[in-house]
Each structure stands twice: as structure tokens, then as C-alpha cells.
């Protein structure tokens, strides 16, 4: 792949409050995004810039000079100050970047993103590197905000704000963003103060204390709620640790997980409250020998919820506490006794109690879900039973029960859409399960336009089944705007981008999934594939070794990729042992067959291949086509690819990126297949 290093001015834009905008009015949010993209296209072209990526609510742009970047930023913000107004923040930095196949890499990109995160609506912030380039240009007025310590940046960086008339300059003490520590808890790096000014400073300090005391004495009672609601703008993050199960009937232990997840889901839907990390990662931290203060610092959260669920037959008791770790204050301890049939109302009540303590002005209508819609408790109970059933048949049965109880129960349809989508990804025939997923997803969305589960299913089906790539991307962006904490969305979105050979974006999306749930293994497994498809074998190997370290006993598709990443004789022996331990795993056998082919043991590869033929129907023909290509059996490979196309094999789309298919990539039949999937405009190199 062609690559080029050069110095560039890097600009990030971000629509402030886009998630809330989408929640309040989806139509207006879409209009805002379109307006944002149109203005950026016009102004970037005028200033000789290049848009590298549009992220829906933001963009990455590069320019040849700081003058061009800052001039463009000013023109953009001046337009967005007019109707229709758009709350945009912009960050600019100069640094060396790597251009590779239309993508952009380098520390400068990371720094520009972090500078942008400090901004407020209407601001243009930039680094000292930019300031040095524009300091002698009178058309640009600027002011230093001081130095900041950014996450994943070694040295503190000085940040400047454009101070021309009409451009807001944020106060340092109000700045938040991607910082190692909040500004209010850090010391500004500045010149030593003149000792001669100390008496004046002390007098001023005394006056401030006096005024503050008077204000507190006369106004505290009437404004305490307002003060609290203001402070949560900065401290709005909460971790909900898995509730511990207490009970003799271990068959009901899943109820504690269900209660945790549903409370978490409801709290996450409340504006201005961020729930992090995901359930699995929270559980990992919970098991570590850390006190709440240490966990709070590692997770970068202020509030922590802990609790237990005790179950005795049909009676249950939930005990939980909410702690403000920063203030060392247990804000709430609560005990709720309920019957299991009242699970829905109880998790709603729990979320309410947590929310009201964090956001005193929040009001949740009783009897409603957190999107404001009425929910049938009996239907919800069946939905929960289905969601936590390990058996696919039982899961389907309970979901169907939920919509039979209430035909307008959106979550039930969403559950079915997700179920059939997962079956497609587990190698069930796509031509059977994808249409089911689409039908139930559309029904769920018709009942609830913000059904993020239904929208995710529809987004995935649009690229796997219908090959509507643009529509799929719009759905993914919509889901992220509705619920940015739903990690599954990022995994499927990343897969779509990889199939389109937009590998830098795919890996960027996967990083978001890792942030949401850093201890979950799925993002790491997807990274192996993503790096492999991007033909970055070194990074793929690193991800493979990390996954093996964290879960050495896993029997997933990682072993299929092992044969590509380590094609030597040792691989054959390792995979032989793994297949012997788990002889029914389809992917490990495919990996072994390919390892045999790499080592010219074609007879053994064909033997494995023939073992897989009888179980082809519920699996995936595209993987057998992969073996055929490695064995040089191209005609048979096309038979398998045709069958994969007919069955709507979920893995077929990735042949567009997979290097295994390079030997037949120029064959007219392969080109026709790529065109059929609408991937002609996304070649791998």
C-alpha cells in the first residue's frame, strides 16, 4: 500500500450535544448533520483542504498550512453562528502525519482530537505549533488558556483560543475534555507570581470568602438543588457493578444480571448521565482487590452503584447503595422488596432512585419505559427470560411469548431481530434468518423509532443481506447517537467498514467498543480480523497473542486466523492438538486445513475439507472456498462462493478484503460477485 509522510495542519470538528439533539428530534439532528457536511465541503474546498473522514457528528480535515486551517475554521463558525445555528467546536494542531490509501495516521491526529474535546460551542482552539505560525498575522487574535495534560500524551501542551470578535473564549476552570485530571484538580503551568502582589491577592481572597459566606447564608436553602444540577454537568459518570445473587436456587442467578443490565440500560438513557464501562468490564474491576476510590479513578467515574439481589421462591429483595466517591459520601442506601412478577417496575424504580440523586431535576413518568412509552410488565418479564436464556430455542420461545402478551411491545420484536441476526453470524443460513431479522427489526422500529436494538439489526442486515452500504452506515450512526454505550453496534459497524476496505475507520470504531467495555473479548477478537483484512499482519499477531493471553482456552475464530498469521510447521501441530480437544469446532478445522495447505500437506487438507462437507448447510461455504483457493482448486472455490451467495452466507462480504482470495481476484466471476455485493468501488489496494 502506498504511504506518504508529511507535515500538515489537522482539524477536528464536533457537533456539541448531538446525542441530546438526536433524542429531542431525529429530523432536526439529521438536518444538522447534512448542514454541517455541506458547509464543510464548501469551505474546505475553498481553503485547499481535504476531508479525510465524516463521522456524522464530526469530521477530520487536513490542510497544507495553519493559515488555511484557521481561515477555514473561522468561515465555518461564522456560518454556524447564523440560522440555522449549529453548536460546533473545532480543534487544530500541526504535526507529521502518515497518508496511507486515503487514510490518516500519526500522533498529530490524536493531539488535534484532544484539543477539540476542550472546546465549547463556537470555539476554535489550537496548539502552540499553530500559534507560532499565525502569531504575526494580525487577522488572527488569540489568547492562551494555559497548558493541559492530555490522556495518552506524554508532555503538557499549551492550548490557545481564537479571540476575534464574536468568537467565545472558554474559561480555563470550566474546561473539560480528554484530560488526565480535571482542570479544577490540576495546577496550571505558568510563570511564578510576583510576590509584591500577594497583599493585594490576600485582600481580594478575603473579600471573595466574605461574599461567598454571605451568599451561602442567605441563598443556600433556595439554590442547593440548582447548584447540584449545575455540578453534574461535569460529574455525570456512574459505574453500576453487577448485583450479587443471594439464593439457594442457582437457576435464578441470572435474575441478578438481568436486574443489573436493565437498571444500567435505563440509567444510560437519562440525558447527561454516562454509564461506563460495560457489564463485563465492571465485573472484572469488581473482582479486583481495589477500594472504591481506586476503582473510581481507574474508571474515571464519580458515582458507584453496588448491590445484591436475594431471591426466595417468587419473593425478592434488592439492596443497593449509591456512593459519590469524589465526595466520600454514601448518597443512598435502599432496600426494595418485590415479587418477581414486578421485575419491570422494580428496575424502573431503582433507576429512578439513582437518577434523582445524580440529577435532582430529572422526572421519569411512572409506568413508562425510559423512552416514555408504556410497557406491559408481563411482556417485559418474558422478554427478560428470553434475553437470559442460553438456549436459542428457549430464547425465541420467550420473545414470541412477550409479543403474544402485548403485540405492541417493541422490545420483544427487537429481541427477535437480534436473535435471528446473531444466528446469521453463528453460521445459520442467512437466506432464512436475515429476512426474519429484518421483519422483526422493522416492526420494533415502527413501534419505537429509537429502538437501538432493532436499528442495529437493520443496519447489519442492510450490508450483509441487502448490500445497501450507505443506508447501513446511516443506521449505525443513528444508533450511536441514541445509545453510544451499546457495544454490539460498534462491532457490526466495524465489520461493515472492513468489508469496504475502510480499515482505519474500522479500527477507530473498534477502539470505541474497547473503551465502552475494555475487558470484553469480542472487540479484541474483531481486531485480529480487522488487522488481517487491512493486511497489517504484525498488529494482527499482537492482537492474537493478547487474546490468547487473556483467554487461552477459547475456541473461537481466532484459531482460524492463527493459520494465516503463523504459517509454519509448528502451527500444524498446535492446531492438531486444538482440533483433538474440540473436534466439533468448524473454524479450528478450517484453520487446520489451511495450515496443512501452507505446509504442502494437501492430502491432509483435503481430508479435513471432506469432513466439513456434511455439515456445510448450517455453516458457511465461503470458508470452504478459502480452503479451495489455498489448495489451488479455483473451480471448486467458485462453486462454494456461488453457494455462499445463494445462502446469503454472512461471511461472504469479507472476501472483498481477504488476502486469501487474491489469486482469483481478477477472475471475471469474482468481479461479478463483488459487483453483486455493491463493493466494486471499494478495492483492497
Buried (B, 14 or more C-beta within 10 A) or exposed (E): EEEEEEEBBBBBBBBBBBBEBBBEEBEEBBBBBEBBBEBBEEBBEEBEBBBBBBBBBBBBBBBBBBBBBBBBBBBBBBBBBEEEEBBBBBBBBBBEBBBBBEBBBBBBBBBBBBBBBBBBBBBBBBBBBBBEBBEEEEEBBBEBBBBBBBEEBEEBBBBBBBBBEEBBBBEBEEBBBBBBEBBEEBEEEEEEEEEEEEEEEEEEEEEEEEEEEEEEEEEEEEEEEEEBBEEBEEBBBBBBBBBBBBBEEEEBBBBBBBBBBBBBBBBBBBEBBBBBBBBBBBBEBBEEEBEBEEBBEEBBBBBBBBBBBBBEEEEBBBBBEBBBBBEEEEBBEBEBEBEBEBBBBBBBBBBBBBBBBBBBEBEBEEEEBBBEBEBBBBBBBBBBBBBBBEEBEEBBBBBBBBBEBBEBBBBBBBBBBBBBBBBBBEBBBBBEBBBBBBBBBBBBBEBBBBBBBBBBBBBBBBBBBBBBBEBBBBBBBBBBBBBBBBBBBBBBBBBBBBBBBBBBBBBBBBBBBBBBBBBBBBBBBBBBBBBBBBBBBEBBBBBBEBBBEEBEEEBBBBBBBBBBBBBEEEBBEBBBEBBEEBEEBBBBBBBBBBBBBBBEBBEBBBEBBEBBEEEBEEBBBBBBBBBBBBBEBBEBBBBBBBBBBEBBBBBBBBBBBBBBBEBBBEBEBBEEBBEEBBBEEBEBE
